[in-house]
Amino acid sequence: VIMNGFYMLALSGTQFTLLPLLLTGGGGGAAAASAAAATSGTVVASGAAGLALTASAVGRLYMWMSAVQVLGNPAAGRFADRMGKSHAIVAGGALTSLAMASVPVICAYGM
């Protein structure tokens, strides 16, 4: 119960709050920095604005995340049952690391 509570706390902070802000460029931080820079005459890097996706693109992204969970969880469960818990943790960590490492590459090539 405690681990599930920590998981839901982390999930609510990242997937439900930070991810939409990163994807849409929301949050006001970049806009406030740009406004402050415009009045002071300094240059602000525009990379802090996020990915500037539309609401429908964010919805499609959440749809694909759900589809991966629906299709991947049974396969991951079978893998954990056959290979053991430690192998499943290492494989899950490797897949997560690969996905996180691919984000800059995907953004650099505009995919």
Disulfide bonds with the S-S distance in Angstrom:
none
